[in-house]
Amino acid sequence: MFKYALLALALVGAIMAHTISKRQAVDWNDPVALGEAIVAMFNGQLSFPQYNPDSLPTTKFDCSQQQHAGYYADPEMECQVFHVCNQELGIQSTFICPNMTVFSQYYLTCMWAPAVDCQASSRYYALNANLFQGPNLDYWGNTVPNQILASPNKK
Ligand SMILES: *[C@@H]1O[C@H](CO)[C@@H](O)[C@H](O)[C@H]1NC(C)=O
């Protein structure tokens, strides 16, 4: 009997682990998995951060501890919240992604929450060093030709 109880416990643990990993690691390039995760969020089967912009908790994130101006996901708020650091003016501005989305430090935009590995955010903070380095360097550090930065308004 005890053996079965243990087995059941292990099974529940495995399912929970699956749910938790699903929350953070659906492949953005897998439309079926991503679609399922989005449906699960709407069905209430998959949780997502739901911070209220009018009552955000305090955070330890501090632009003055960052070397580079740029965009920073805040893992303390499950990445639904991100900060823009202006080092020259010493200004920290805080933004919130719409519910069901969180800020991807890698893609630098709000994306469906299950597709973002929030805990990995700080690994990509250093990419901010590539911002504001002129028209030939993209965020990921690649040298790019000028033409892809041509005005989108030009016919
Ligand atoms: C997310 O939903 C919660 C609960 O409805 C709400 O309090 C909060 O303001 C929402 N957050 C955003 C960013 O819309």
The ligand as an SDF file (V2000), in Angstrom:
LIG
                    3D

 14 14  0  0  0  0  0  0  0  0999 V2000
   -4.2090   41.4650  -15.3140 C   0  0  0  0  0  0  0  0  0  0  0  0
   -5.3910   40.9450  -14.7790 O   0  0  0  0  0  0  0  0  0  0  0  0
   -5.5760   41.2540  -13.4110 C   0  0  0  0  0  0  0  0  0  0  0  0
   -6.8140   40.5190  -12.9450 C   0  0  0  0  0  0  0  0  0  0  0  0
   -7.8830   40.7510  -13.8130 O   0  0  0  0  0  0  0  0  0  0  0  0
   -5.6770   42.7580  -13.2460 C   0  0  0  0  0  0  0  0  0  0  0  0
   -5.8120   43.0970  -11.8930 O   0  0  0  0  0  0  0  0  0  0  0  0
   -4.4140   43.4130  -13.7890 C   0  0  0  0  0  0  0  0  0  0  0  0
   -4.5150   44.8030  -13.7380 O   0  0  0  0  0  0  0  0  0  0  0  0
   -4.1790   42.9650  -15.2170 C   0  0  0  0  0  0  0  0  0  0  0  0
   -2.8820   43.4650  -15.6350 N   0  0  0  0  0  0  0  0  0  0  0  0
   -2.7130   44.0860  -16.8140 C   0  0  0  0  0  0  0  0  0  0  0  0
   -1.3130   44.4720  -17.1340 C   0  0  0  0  0  0  0  0  0  0  0  0
   -3.6140   44.3410  -17.5820 O   0  0  0  0  0  0  0  0  0  0  0  0
  1  2  1  0
  1 10  1  0
  2  3  1  0
  3  4  1  0
  3  6  1  0
  4  5  1  0
  6  7  1  0
  6  8  1  0
  8  9  1  0
  8 10  1  0
 10 11  1  0
 11 12  1  0
 12 13  1  0
 12 14  2  0
M  END
$$$$
